[in-house]
Amino acid sequence: MGQGNQLGALIRRLREERGWSQARLAEKLNEVSGRPTVTRVDVYRWETARRTPKGWMPHLAAVLDIPREVLEAATVENRRVPEQDAMQTSFDPDERARMARALVVPSRAGTKLVVPLARALEAQRHTEDVIGAVAVIEPVLAQLGILEPLVNGARGTARNSLVDIASQWAQFAGWLHAAVDKHAAARAWFDRAAQWAAETDNANMLANSLSFRGHLAWMAGHGGAVVGLSRAARRDPRVFAGQRAYDHLQEARGHAMDGDETEALSHLERGMELAAEEREQPAPPWSYYHTPAFLTLQRGSVHRYLGDRSTRHARQAIELLSTGLRDLGELRHAEWTSDYREALAMSYLNADEPAQAALVIEEQKEIIDESTSPRPVRQLRELQRTLSERYPYFSAGSAE
């Protein structure tokens, strides 16, 4: 980690010496402090210099069996690496020199830049999984500010490869803006991704951009648009089976939102058939999250809406959403899973199980802090209000 993160490196070394995971260290801190507020995400942020433990220093000293003064001395040297430099820090010296030359004369940008650009994007995706969109969005935009001039000036054989990787960065920027409820900016970035994908004839990225427009329609509660955009996303037969599977499931959700059980179940079945084919095909890099747990969550989301009218579907939703969240492992607490906890809590309410809904709401509270995107915070407050309105004798606390 280097001198810029002495405290994080020290915490990590002491944790690993004890054979503890980040989650285990969080549990130990909660036990010692008597406050169940530290999560694995907090420990990750301390170890990567995204946060300083501040009030937790005495407890860290006790749990890690190290003088507090040693931790505080390391804090003096703890400095966060500027996020705008994230792309450069993921390049080796030759790659940085190559990038510098390309920025001076974009028309000479070569295909050798594509691999480090893809590597930097992969790192940002996985970082967002752990710390959420708010902390990642600005550095990604800064990186796109570097990339766009290269794309605009690229010529010859390198252009196609650079435009292709740029479309992937634009798609990620769209996702980040959607996650923080900036829908107009999200649409603009998805449209940019689609434009660049059309230029390179990347059917998979073009489909994914349309699919995400469907996702935005779902966030806005527009079931008809969810159906239409999901159909458009899977129209091209060249599209990766996993993408078409997801869009059948997303269309099923749109039908379920509008109360059309027959169409919802039909597309749910077709989506799962295509999901079986997905295992036989290489997935695009942006589909890394297409895991069995993720597909289980998509199925559960369909039954969640059908559960508004049927206790039977509500109970199916509970089973699927609980299983999907459990099978995510440590990613269960990623910020993007907030949508599925909301769906699970609503399904418990539809099944007349307010005590279980309250437990899910409490879990939602645990992942929220000052850096959380607006959407999970709003979902928490709406769930708390719904619980109190339906079951006035239950209290799930209030959003912080």
C-alpha positions in Angstrom: 0.0 0.0 0.0 3.0 2.3 0.5 3.6 5.3 2.8 0.3 6.9 1.8 -1.7 4.4 3.7 0.3 3.3 6.7 -2.7 3.0 9.0 -4.6 0.9 6.6 -1.7 -1.3 5.9 -1.1 -1.8 9.7 -4.8 -2.7 10.4 -4.8 -5.2 7.5 -1.5 -6.8 8.6 -2.6 -7.2 12.2 -6.0 -8.6 11.0 -4.5 -11.1 8.7 -2.0 -12.2 11.3 -5.0 -13.3 13.3 -6.6 -15.1 10.4 -9.6 -12.8 10.5 -11.7 -11.6 7.7 -12.8 -8.0 7.5 -16.2 -9.1 8.7 -14.7 -10.9 11.7 -12.8 -7.8 12.7 -16.0 -5.8 12.5 -17.7 -8.3 14.7 -14.9 -8.1 17.3 -15.1 -4.3 17.3 -18.9 -4.4 17.8 -18.4 -6.9 20.7 -15.8 -4.7 22.5 -17.6 -1.4 21.9 -21.1 -2.6 22.6 -22.3 -0.8 19.5 -23.2 -3.0 16.5 -22.4 -0.3 14.0 -19.2 -1.4 12.3 -19.5 -3.4 9.1 -17.1 -5.2 6.8 -17.4 -2.2 4.5 -16.1 0.1 7.2 -13.0 -2.1 7.7 -12.4 -2.1 4.0 -12.6 1.7 3.9 -10.1 2.0 6.7 -7.6 -0.5 5.1 -7.8 1.3 1.8 -7.5 4.8 3.2 -11.0 5.9 2.1 -11.9 6.6 5.8 -10.1 7.1 9.1 -11.4 5.1 12.1 -11.4 8.2 14.3 -13.6 7.3 17.3 -12.8 3.6 16.9 -9.1 3.9 17.7 -9.3 2.7 21.3 -11.4 -0.3 20.3 -9.0 -1.2 17.4 -6.1 -0.9 19.8 -7.8 -3.3 22.3 -9.0 -5.8 19.6 -5.7 -5.9 17.7 -3.6 -5.8 20.9 -1.5 -2.8 19.9 -0.8 0.5 21.7 -3.1 3.2 20.7 -0.2 5.5 20.2 1.1 3.3 17.4 -2.2 3.5 15.5 -2.3 7.3 16.0 1.3 7.6 14.7 0.3 5.7 11.6 -2.7 8.0 11.2 -0.4 11.0 10.8 1.0 9.5 7.6 -2.4 8.3 6.4 -3.3 10.2 3.2 -5.9 9.3 0.6 -4.6 9.0 -2.9 -6.5 11.5 -5.1 -9.2 9.6 -6.8 -8.6 11.5 -10.1 -5.3 9.7 -10.3 -6.9 6.2 -10.1 -6.4 5.5 -13.8 -2.8 6.5 -13.8 -2.0 4.6 -10.6 -3.3 1.4 -12.2 -0.9 1.8 -15.2 2.8 0.8 -15.1 5.4 3.4 -16.1 5.4 2.4 -19.8 1.7 2.6 -19.9 1.7 6.0 -18.2 4.2 7.3 -20.8 2.1 5.9 -23.6 -1.0 7.6 -22.2 0.8 10.9 -21.9 1.9 10.8 -25.5 -1.6 9.9 -26.7 -3.1 12.8 -24.8 -0.7 15.2 -26.7 -1.5 13.7 -30.1 -4.7 11.6 -29.8 -4.6 10.5 -33.4 -1.5 8.4 -32.5 -3.2 6.6 -29.6 -2.6 2.9 -30.1 -4.3 -0.4 -29.2 -1.7 -0.9 -26.4 -3.7 1.5 -24.2 -6.8 -0.7 -24.3 -5.6 -3.4 -21.9 -4.7 -0.9 -19.0 -7.9 1.0 -19.6 -9.9 -2.2 -19.3 -7.9 -3.1 -16.2 -8.6 0.2 -14.6 -12.3 -0.1 -15.4 -12.5 -3.6 -13.8 -10.9 -2.2 -10.6 -13.4 0.6 -10.5 -16.3 -1.8 -10.9 -15.2 -4.0 -8.0 -14.4 -0.9 -5.9 -18.0 0.3 -6.4 -19.3 -3.1 -5.3 -17.6 -2.5 -1.9 -17.9 1.2 -1.2 -20.9 2.3 -3.3 -21.4 4.7 -6.2 -21.0 8.0 -4.4 -17.3 7.5 -3.8 -16.6 6.3 -7.3 -18.6 8.6 -9.5 -16.2 11.5 -9.5 -13.0 9.6 -10.3 -14.9 7.7 -13.1 -16.0 11.0 -14.7 -12.4 12.3 -14.4 -11.2 9.2 -16.2 -13.8 9.6 -18.9 -12.5 13.2 -19.2 -9.2 11.7 -20.1 -10.6 9.1 -22.4 -13.0 11.2 -24.5 -10.3 13.2 -26.2 -8.5 10.0 -27.2 -11.7 8.7 -28.7 -12.5 11.9 -30.5 -9.0 12.0 -32.1 -8.3 8.3 -32.6 -7.9 7.1 -36.1 -6.9 4.0 -38.1 -6.8 0.5 -36.7 -6.7 1.6 -33.0 -10.0 3.6 -33.2 -12.3 0.6 -33.0 -10.7 -0.8 -29.9 -10.5 2.6 -28.1 -14.2 3.4 -28.9 -15.2 -0.1 -27.7 -13.5 0.4 -24.3 -14.9 3.9 -24.1 -18.4 2.6 -24.5 -17.8 0.3 -21.5 -16.6 3.3 -19.4 -19.7 5.3 -20.5 -22.0 2.4 -19.5 -20.4 2.3 -16.1 -20.9 6.0 -15.7 -24.5 5.6 -16.6 -24.9 2.9 -13.9 -23.3 5.1 -11.3 -25.6 8.0 -12.0 -28.6 5.7 -11.9 -27.4 4.5 -8.5 -27.3 8.0 -7.1 -30.7 8.9 -8.6 -29.4 11.2 -11.3 -31.5 9.8 -14.1 -31.0 12.5 -16.7 -27.2 12.1 -16.5 -27.6 8.3 -16.5 -29.7 8.4 -19.7 -27.1 10.6 -21.3 -24.2 8.2 -20.5 -26.2 5.2 -21.6 -26.9 7.0 -24.8 -23.2 7.7 -25.2 -22.4 4.1 -24.6 -25.0 3.1 -27.2 -23.6 5.5 -29.7 -20.1 4.2 -29.3 -21.3 0.6 -29.4 -23.2 1.3 -32.6 -20.0 2.6 -34.2 -18.1 -0.6 -33.3 -21.1 -2.9 -34.0 -20.9 -4.2 -30.4 -24.3 -5.8 -30.2 -23.8 -6.8 -26.6 -23.0 -3.3 -25.3 -25.8 -1.8 -27.4 -28.3 -4.3 -25.8 -26.9 -3.6 -22.4 -27.4 0.2 -22.8 -31.0 -0.3 -23.9 -31.5 -2.7 -21.0 -30.2 -0.1 -18.5 -32.7 2.4 -20.0 -35.3 -0.2 -19.0 -33.8 -0.3 -15.6 -34.2 3.5 -15.3 -37.9 3.0 -16.3 -38.3 0.5 -13.6 -36.8 2.9 -11.0 -39.3 5.5 -12.2 -42.2 3.0 -11.9 -43.0 2.8 -15.6 -44.0 -0.8 -16.3 -44.8 -0.3 -19.9 -41.4 1.2 -20.7 -39.7 -1.6 -18.8 -41.4 -4.1 -21.1 -40.7 -2.2 -24.3 -37.0 -1.4 -23.6 -36.4 -5.0 -22.4 -37.8 -6.3 -25.6 -35.6 -4.0 -27.7 -32.5 -5.0 -25.7 -32.9 -8.7 -26.7 -34.0 -8.2 -30.3 -30.6 -8.8 -31.9 -30.0 -12.6 -32.0 -26.2 -12.0 -31.7 -26.7 -10.7 -28.1 -25.2 -12.8 -25.3 -27.6 -15.3 -23.9 -27.1 -14.0 -20.4 -28.2 -10.5 -21.5 -31.3 -11.8 -23.2 -32.1 -13.9 -20.1 -31.8 -10.9 -17.9 -34.1 -8.9 -20.2 -36.7 -11.6 -20.2 -36.6 -11.4 -16.4 -36.7 -7.6 -16.5 -39.7 -7.7 -18.9 -41.4 -10.2 -16.5 -40.9 -7.6 -13.7 -42.5 -5.0 -15.9 -45.5 -7.2 -16.5 -45.7 -8.0 -12.8 -45.7 -4.3 -11.9 -48.8 -3.9 -14.1 -50.5 -7.0 -12.6 -50.2 -9.3 -15.7 -49.4 -12.6 -14.0 -49.6 -14.7 -17.2 -47.1 -12.6 -19.2 -44.8 -12.2 -16.1 -44.6 -16.0 -15.6 -44.1 -16.7 -19.3 -41.1 -14.4 -19.5 -39.8 -15.6 -16.2 -39.7 -19.1 -17.6 -38.1 -18.1 -20.9 -35.5 -16.1 -19.0 -34.5 -19.1 -16.9 -34.2 -21.2 -20.1 -31.8 -18.7 -21.6 -29.9 -18.5 -18.3 -29.0 -22.1 -18.7 -27.5 -21.3 -22.1 -25.5 -18.5 -20.6 -23.1 -20.9 -18.9 -22.0 -22.2 -22.3 -21.0 -18.8 -23.6 -18.1 -16.4 -22.7 -19.6 -13.4 -20.9 -18.8 -9.8 -21.7 -16.7 -8.2 -18.9 -19.5 -6.0 -17.7 -21.7 -9.0 -17.0 -19.4 -10.3 -14.2 -22.3 -10.0 -11.7 -24.4 -12.5 -13.6 -24.1 -15.2 -10.9 -26.7 -17.8 -9.9 -27.4 -15.6 -6.8 -28.1 -12.6 -9.0 -30.5 -14.5 -11.2 -32.3 -15.8 -8.1 -32.8 -12.2 -7.0 -34.3 -11.3 -10.4 -36.8 -14.2 -10.1 -37.6 -13.0 -6.6 -38.2 -9.4 -7.8 -40.9 -10.7 -10.2 -42.7 -12.5 -7.5 -42.4 -9.4 -5.2 -44.7 -7.4 -7.5 -47.0 -10.4 -8.1 -47.1 -10.7 -4.3 -49.0 -7.3 -4.1 -52.0 -9.3 -5.2 -51.2 -12.8 -4.0 -49.8 -14.2 -0.7 -48.6 -17.2 -2.5 -46.3 -15.1 -4.7 -45.2 -13.1 -1.7 -44.0 -16.2 -0.1 -42.2 -17.3 -3.3 -40.6 -13.9 -3.3 -39.4 -14.3 0.3 -37.8 -17.7 -0.4 -36.1 -16.5 -3.6 -34.9 -13.1 -2.3 -33.7 -14.5 1.0 -31.7 -17.2 -0.9 -30.3 -14.8 -3.4 -29.1 -12.4 -0.8 -27.6 -15.2 1.3 -25.8 -16.6 -1.7 -24.1 -13.3 -2.5 -21.8 -13.8 0.5 -20.0 -10.7 1.5 -21.5 -8.8 -1.5 -24.8 -9.1 0.4 -24.0 -5.7 1.9 -23.0 -4.0 -1.4 -25.0 -0.8 -1.8 -26.8 -2.1 -5.0 -28.4 -4.9 -3.0 -30.6 -2.3 -1.3 -33.3 -2.8 -4.0 -33.5 -6.5 -3.1 -33.8 -5.9 0.7 -36.6 -3.4 0.0 -38.3 -6.1 -2.1 -37.8 -8.7 0.6 -39.2 -6.4 3.3 -42.2 -5.6 1.2 -42.8 -9.3 0.5 -42.8 -10.0 4.2 -45.3 -7.2 4.7 -47.5 -8.7 1.9 -47.3 -12.0 3.6 -48.4 -10.5 6.9 -45.0 -11.0 8.6 -44.2 -7.6 10.1 -41.6 -8.9 12.5 -39.5 -10.3 9.7 -39.9 -7.1 7.7 -38.6 -5.2 10.6 -35.5 -7.4 10.8 -34.8 -6.7 7.1 -35.3 -2.9 7.7 -32.7 -3.1 10.5 -30.2 -4.8 8.2 -30.8 -2.0 5.7 -30.0 0.5 8.4 -26.6 -1.2 9.1 -25.3 -0.5 5.6 -26.2 3.2 5.5 -23.7 5.9 6.4 -22.9 9.4 5.3 -21.5 8.3 2.0 -24.5 6.1 1.0 -26.3 7.0 -2.2 -29.7 8.7 -1.8 -31.7 5.7 -3.0 -31.0 3.3 -0.1 -31.7 6.0 2.4 -35.0 6.9 0.7 -36.0 3.2 0.5 -35.3 2.8 4.3 -37.5 5.7 5.1 -40.3 4.5 2.9 -40.1 1.0 4.4 -40.2 2.4 7.9 -43.2 4.5 7.0 -45.0 1.6 5.4 -44.4 -0.7 8.4 -45.6 1.9 10.8 -48.7 2.6 8.7 -49.7 -1.1 8.4 -48.6 -2.2 11.8 -48.5 0.8 14.2 -47.4 -1.3 17.1 -44.0 -2.1 15.3 -41.1 0.3 15.3 -38.1 -0.2 13.0 -36.3 3.0 14.1 -35.6 5.9 11.9 -33.1 6.6 9.1 -30.0 8.4 10.2 
